[in-house]
Amino acid sequence: MIVAHILADKGRDVATTTPDRTISEVAAELAARKIGALLVTERGRLAGIVSERDIVKAIGLRGPAVLSDPVATIMTREVITCGEADTINHAMSRMTRRRFRHLPVVEDGELVGIISIGDVVKARIEQVEHEADELRSYIATA
């Protein structure tokens, strides 16, 4: 299975923010949307990613006053991405190795979606269940 299949199921909507928004505003948006990360865009280009984990880390290190700082001060600037043709095993491996839970999907320099570790695990479970059903069917007809 490939990343494009996940996007076909979940959709290609991507929640974004700008680097000048405050960390408090971004935290409120994450809570309102019930999501774990926002992609940060600037002039239509991917500039970074900010997650709940980034916000908690910043508060832990610098205290609650950090909430009034721009999100640009805590966002991850070197964003790891994948393409639609990447396998879910490849995506899962990257996320596990690098210890992050959100992976933007980019095609020809354009942001086309985002997948989470939950999306990848769900797709992998569905794939394994389908394979098990096929094996049961094969055994039953043999």
Contact map, one row per residue, 1 for C-alpha under 8 A:
1110100000000000000000000000000000000000000000000000000000000000000000000000000000000011000000000000000000000000000000000010001000000000000000
1111110000000000000000000000000000000000000000000000000000000000000000000000000000011111000000000000000000000000000000000000000000000000000000
1111111000000000000000000000000000000000000000000000000000000000000000000000000000111111001000000000000000000000000000000000000000000000000000
0111111100000000000000000000000000000000000000000000000000000000000000000000000000011000000000000000000000000000000000000000000000000000000000
1111111110000000000000000000000000000000000000000000000000000000000000000000000000000000000000000000000000000000000000000000000000000000000000
0111111111100000000000000000000000000000000000000000000000000000000000000000000000000000000000000000000000000000001000110010000000000000000000
0011111111110000000000000000000000000000000000000000000000000000000000000000000000000000000000000000000000000000111000000000000000000000000000
0001111111110000000000000000000000000000000000000000000000000000000000000000000000000000000000000000000000000000000000000000000000000000000000
0000111111100000000000000000000000000000000000000000000000000000000000000000000000000000000000000000000000000000000000000000000000000000000000
0000011111110000000000000000000000000000000000000000000000000000000000000000000000000000000000000000000000000000000000000000000000000000000000
0000011111111000000000000000000000000000000000000000000000000000000000000000000000000000000000000000000000000000100000000000000000000000000000
0000001101111100000000000000000000000000000000000000000000000000000000000000000000000000000000000000000000000001110000000000000000000000000000
0000000000111110000000000000000000000000000000000000000000000000000000000000000000000000000000000000000000000000110000000000000000000000000000
0000000000011111000000000000000000000010000000000000000000000000000000000000000000000000000000000000000000000001110000000000000000000000000000
0000000000001111100000000000000000000110000000000000000000000000000000000000000000000000000000000000000000000000000000000000000000000000000000
0000000000000111110000000000000000000111100000000000000000000000000000000000000000000000000000000000000000000000000000000000000000000000000000
0000000000000011111010000100000000000111100000000000000000000000000000000000000000000000000000000000000000000000000000000000000000000000000000
0000000000000001111110000000000000000001110000000000000000000000000000100000000000000000000000000000000000000000000000000000000000000000000000
0000000000000000111110000000000000000001110000100000000000000000000001110000000000000000000000000000000000000000000000000000000000000000000000
0000000000000000011111000000000000000000000000000000000000000000000001110000000000000000000000000000000000000000000000000000000000000000000000
0000000000000000111111101100000000000000000000000000000000000000000001100000000000000000000000000000000000000000000000000000000000000000000000
0000000000000000000111111100000000000000000000000000000000000000001111100000000000000000000000000000000000000000000000000000000000000000000000
0000000000000000000011111110000000000000000000000000001000000000011111100000000000000000000000000000000000000000000000000000000000000000000000
0000000000000000000001111111000000000000000000000000000000000000001100000000000000000000000000000000000000000000000000000000000000000000000000
0000000000000000000011111111100000000000000000000000000000000000000000000000000000000000000000000000000000000000000000000000000000000000000000
0000000000000000100011111111110000000100000000000000000000000000000000100000000000000000000000000000000000000000000000000000000000000000000000
0000000000000000000000111111111000000000000000000001001000000000000000000000000000000000000000000000000000000000000000000000000000000000000000
0000000000000000000000011111111100000000000000000000000000000000000000000000000000000000000000000000000000000000000000000000000000000000000000
0000000000000000000000001111111110000000000000000000000000000000000000000000000000000000000000000000000000000000000000000000000000000000000000
0000000000000000000000000111111111111100000000000001000000000000000000000000000000000000000000000000000000000000000000000000000000000000000000
0000000000000000000000000011111111100000000000000000000000000000000000000000000000000000000000000000000000000000000000000000000000000000000000
0000000000000000000000000001111111000000000000000000000000000000000000000000000000000000000000000000000000000000000000000000000000000000000000
0000000000000000000000000000111111100000000000000000000000000000000000000000000000000000000000000000000000000000000000000000000000000000000000
0000000000000000000000000000011111110000000000000000000000000000000000000000000000000000000000000000000000000000000000000000000000000000000000
0000000000000000000000000000011011111100000000000000000000000000000000000000000000000000000000000000000000000000000000000000000000000000000000
0000000000000000000000000000010001111100000000000011000000000000000000000000000000000000000000000000000000000000000000000000000000000000000000
0000000000000000000000000000010000111110000000001111000000000000000000000000000000000000000000000000010000000000000000000000000000000000000000
0000000000000011100000000100010000111111000000001110000000000000000000000000000000000000000000000000000000000000000000000000000000000000000000
0000000000000111100000000000000000001111100001111100000000000000000000000000000000000000000000000000000100000000000000000000000000000000000000
0000000000000001111000000000000000000111110001111100000000000000000000000010000000000000000000000000000000000000000000000000000000000000000000
0000000000000001111000000000000000000011111111110000000000000000000000000000000000000000000000000000000000000000000000000000000000000000000000
0000000000000000011000000000000000000001111111100000000000000000000000000000000000000000000000000000000000000000000000000000000000000000000000
0000000000000000000000000000000000000000111110000000000000000000000000000000000000000000000000000000000000000000000000000000000000000000000000
0000000000000000000000000000000000000000111111000000000000000000000000000000000000000000000000000000000000000000000000000000000000000000000000
0000000000000000000000000000000000000000111111100000000000000000000000000000000000000000000000000000000000000100000000000000000000000000000000
0000000000000000000000000000000000000011110111110000000000000000000000000000000000000000000000000000000000000010000000000000000000000000000000
0000000000000000001000000000000000000011110011111000000000000000000000000000101000000000000000000000000000000000000000000000000000000000000000
0000000000000000000000000000000000000011100001111100000000000000000000000011111000000000000000000000000000000000000000000000000000000000000000
0000000000000000000000000000000000001111000000111110000000000000000000000011101000000000000000000000000000000000000000000000000000000000000000
0000000000000000000000000000000000001111000000011111011000000000000000100111000000000000000000000000000000000000000000000000000000000000000000
0000000000000000000000000000000000011100000000001111111000000000000000000010000000000000000000000000000000000000000000000000000000000000000000
0000000000000000000000000010010000011000000000000111111100000000000000000000000000000000000000000000000000000000000000000000000000000000000000
0000000000000000000000000000000000000000000000000011111110000000000000000000000000000000000000000000000000000000000000000000000000000000000000
0000000000000000000000000000000000000000000000000111111111000000000000000110000000000000000000000000000000000000000000000000000000000000000000
0000000000000000000000100010000000000000000000000111111111100000000000000100000000000000000000000000000000000000000000000000000000000000000000
0000000000000000000000000000000000000000000000000001111111110000000000000000000000000000000000000000000000000000000000000000000000000000000000
0000000000000000000000000000000000000000000000000000111111111000000000000000000000000000000000000000000000000000000000000000000000000000000000
0000000000000000000000000000000000000000000000000000011111111110010000000100000000000000000000000000000000000000000000000000000000000000000000
0000000000000000000000000000000000000000000000000000001111111111111000000000000000000000000000000000000000000000000000000000000000000000000000
0000000000000000000000000000000000000000000000000000000111111110000000000000000000000000000000000000000000000000000000000000000000000000000000
0000000000000000000000000000000000000000000000000000000011111110000000000000000000000000000000000000000000000000000000000000000000000000000000
0000000000000000000000000000000000000000000000000000000001111111110000000000000000000000000000000000000000000000000000000000000000000000000000
0000000000000000000000000000000000000000000000000000000001111111110000000000000000000000000000000000000000000000000000000000000000000000000000
0000000000000000000000000000000000000000000000000000000000100111111000000000000000000000000000000000000000000000000000000000000000000000000000
0000000000000000000000000000000000000000000000000000000000100111111110000000000000000000000000000000000000000000000000000000000000000000000000
0000000000000000000000100000000000000000000000000000000001100111111110000000000000000000000000000000000000000000000000000000000000000000000000
0000000000000000000001110000000000000000000000000000000000100001111110000000000000000000000000000000000000000000000000000000000000000000000000
0000000000000000000001110000000000000000000000000000000000000000111111000000000000000000000000000000000000000000000000000000000000000000000000
0000000000000000000001100000000000000000000000000000000000000000111111101000000000000000000000000000000000000000000000000000000000000000000000
0000000000000000001111100000000000000000000000000000000000000000000111111100000000000000000000000000000000000000000000000000000000000000000000
0000000000000000011111100100000000000000000000000100000000000000000011111110000000000000000000000000000000000000000000000000000000000000000000
0000000000000000001100000000000000000000000000000000000000000000000001111110000000000000000000000000000000000000000000000000000000000000000000
0000000000000000000000000000000000000000000000000000000000000000000011111110000000000000000000000000000000000000000000000000000000000000000000
0000000000000000000000000000000000000000000000000100011001000000000001111111000000000000000000000000000000000000000000000000000000000000000000
0000000000000000000000000000000000000001000000011110010000000000000000111111100000000000000000000000000000000000000000000000000000000000000000
0000000000000000000000000000000000000000000000011100000000000000000000000111111000000000000000000000000000000000000000000000000000000000000000
0000000000000000000000000000000000000000000000111000000000000000000000000011111000000000000000000000000000000000000000000000000000000000000000
0000000000000000000000000000000000000000000000010000000000000000000000000001111100000000000000000000000000000000000000000000000000000000000000
0000000000000000000000000000000000000000000000111000000000000000000000000001111110000000000000000000000000000000000000000000000000000000000000
0000000000000000000000000000000000000000000000000000000000000000000000000000011111000000000000000000001100000000000000000000000000000000000000
0000000000000000000000000000000000000000000000000000000000000000000000000000001111100000000000000000001111000000000000000000000000000000000000
0000000000000000000000000000000000000000000000000000000000000000000000000000000111110100001000000000001111000000000000000000000000000000000000
0010000000000000000000000000000000000000000000000000000000000000000000000000000011111100000000000000000011100000000000000000000000000000000000
0111000000000000000000000000000000000000000000000000000000000000000000000000000001111100000000000000000011100000000000000000000000000000000000
0111000000000000000000000000000000000000000000000000000000000000000000000000000000111110000000000000000000000000000000000000000000000000000000
0110000000000000000000000000000000000000000000000000000000000000000000000000000001111111011000000000000000000000000000000000000000000000000000
1110000000000000000000000000000000000000000000000000000000000000000000000000000000001111111000000000000000000000000000000000000000000000000000
1110000000000000000000000000000000000000000000000000000000000000000000000000000000000111111100000000000000000000000000010011000000000000000000
0000000000000000000000000000000000000000000000000000000000000000000000000000000000000011111110000000000000000000000000000000000000000000000000
0000000000000000000000000000000000000000000000000000000000000000000000000000000000000111111111000000000000000000000000000000000000000000000000
0010000000000000000000000000000000000000000000000000000000000000000000000000000001000111111111100000001000000000000000010000000000000000000000
0000000000000000000000000000000000000000000000000000000000000000000000000000000000000001111111110000000000000000000010011000000000000000000000
0000000000000000000000000000000000000000000000000000000000000000000000000000000000000000111111111000000000000000000000000000000000000000000000
0000000000000000000000000000000000000000000000000000000000000000000000000000000000000000011111111100000000000000000000000000000000000000000000
0000000000000000000000000000000000000000000000000000000000000000000000000000000000000000001111111111111000000000000010000000000000000000000000
0000000000000000000000000000000000000000000000000000000000000000000000000000000000000000000111111111000000000000000000000000000000000000000000
0000000000000000000000000000000000000000000000000000000000000000000000000000000000000000000011111110000000000000000000000000000000000000000000
0000000000000000000000000000000000000000000000000000000000000000000000000000000000000000000001111111000000000000000000000000000000000000000000
0000000000000000000000000000000000000000000000000000000000000000000000000000000000000000000000111111100000000000000000000000000000000000000000
0000000000000000000000000000000000000000000000000000000000000000000000000000000000000000000000110111111000000000000000000000000000000000000000
0000000000000000000000000000000000000000000000000000000000000000000000000000000000000000000000100011111000000000000110000000000000000000000000
0000000000000000000000000000000000001000000000000000000000000000000000000000000000000000000000100001111100000000011110000000000000000000000000
0000000000000000000000000000000000000000000000000000000000000000000000000000000111000000001000100001111110000000011100000000000000000000000000
0000000000000000000000000000000000000010000000000000000000000000000000000000000111000000000000000000011111000011111000000000000000000000000000
0000000000000000000000000000000000000000000000000000000000000000000000000000000011110000000000000000001111100011111000000000000000000000000000
0000000000000000000000000000000000000000000000000000000000000000000000000000000011110000000000000000000111111111100000000000000000000000000000
0000000000000000000000000000000000000000000000000000000000000000000000000000000000110000000000000000000011111111000000000000000000000000000000
0000000000000000000000000000000000000000000000000000000000000000000000000000000000000000000000000000000001111100000000000000000000000000000000
0000000000000000000000000000000000000000000000000000000000000000000000000000000000000000000000000000000001111110000000000000000000000000000000
0000000000000000000000000000000000000000000010000000000000000000000000000000000000000000000000000000000001111111000000000000000000000000000000
0000000000000000000000000000000000000000000001000000000000000000000000000000000000000000000000000000000111101111100000000000000000000000000000
0000000000010100000000000000000000000000000000000000000000000000000000000000000000000000000000000000000111100111110000000000000000000000000000
0000001000111100000000000000000000000000000000000000000000000000000000000000000000000000000000000000000111000011111000000000000000000000000000
0000001000011100000000000000000000000000000000000000000000000000000000000000000000000000000000000000011110000001111100000000000000000000000000
0000011000000000000000000000000000000000000000000000000000000000000000000000000000000000000000000000011110000000111110110000000000000000000000
0000000000000000000000000000000000000000000000000000000000000000000000000000000000000000000000000000111000000000011111110000000000000000000000
0000000000000000000000000000000000000000000000000000000000000000000000000000000000000000000100100000110000000000001111111000000000000000000000
0000000000000000000000000000000000000000000000000000000000000000000000000000000000000000000000000000000000000000000111111100000000000000000000
0000010000000000000000000000000000000000000000000000000000000000000000000000000000000000000000000000000000000000001111111110000000000000000000
0000010000000000000000000000000000000000000000000000000000000000000000000000000000000001001100000000000000000000001111111111000000000000000000
0000000000000000000000000000000000000000000000000000000000000000000000000000000000000000000100000000000000000000000011111111100000000000000000
0000000000000000000000000000000000000000000000000000000000000000000000000000000000000000000000000000000000000000000001111111110000000000000000
1000010000000000000000000000000000000000000000000000000000000000000000000000000000000001000000000000000000000000000000111111111000000000000000
0000000000000000000000000000000000000000000000000000000000000000000000000000000000000001000000000000000000000000000000011111111100000000000000
0000000000000000000000000000000000000000000000000000000000000000000000000000000000000000000000000000000000000000000000001111111110000000000000
0000000000000000000000000000000000000000000000000000000000000000000000000000000000000000000000000000000000000000000000000111111111000000000000
1000000000000000000000000000000000000000000000000000000000000000000000000000000000000000000000000000000000000000000000000011111111100000000000
0000000000000000000000000000000000000000000000000000000000000000000000000000000000000000000000000000000000000000000000000001111111110000000000
0000000000000000000000000000000000000000000000000000000000000000000000000000000000000000000000000000000000000000000000000000111111111000000000
0000000000000000000000000000000000000000000000000000000000000000000000000000000000000000000000000000000000000000000000000000011111111100000000
0000000000000000000000000000000000000000000000000000000000000000000000000000000000000000000000000000000000000000000000000000001111111110000000
0000000000000000000000000000000000000000000000000000000000000000000000000000000000000000000000000000000000000000000000000000000111111111000000
0000000000000000000000000000000000000000000000000000000000000000000000000000000000000000000000000000000000000000000000000000000011111111100000
0000000000000000000000000000000000000000000000000000000000000000000000000000000000000000000000000000000000000000000000000000000001111111110000
0000000000000000000000000000000000000000000000000000000000000000000000000000000000000000000000000000000000000000000000000000000000111111111000
0000000000000000000000000000000000000000000000000000000000000000000000000000000000000000000000000000000000000000000000000000000000011111111100
0000000000000000000000000000000000000000000000000000000000000000000000000000000000000000000000000000000000000000000000000000000000001111111110
0000000000000000000000000000000000000000000000000000000000000000000000000000000000000000000000000000000000000000000000000000000000000111111111
0000000000000000000000000000000000000000000000000000000000000000000000000000000000000000000000000000000000000000000000000000000000000011111111
0000000000000000000000000000000000000000000000000000000000000000000000000000000000000000000000000000000000000000000000000000000000000001111111
0000000000000000000000000000000000000000000000000000000000000000000000000000000000000000000000000000000000000000000000000000000000000000111111
0000000000000000000000000000000000000000000000000000000000000000000000000000000000000000000000000000000000000000000000000000000000000000011111
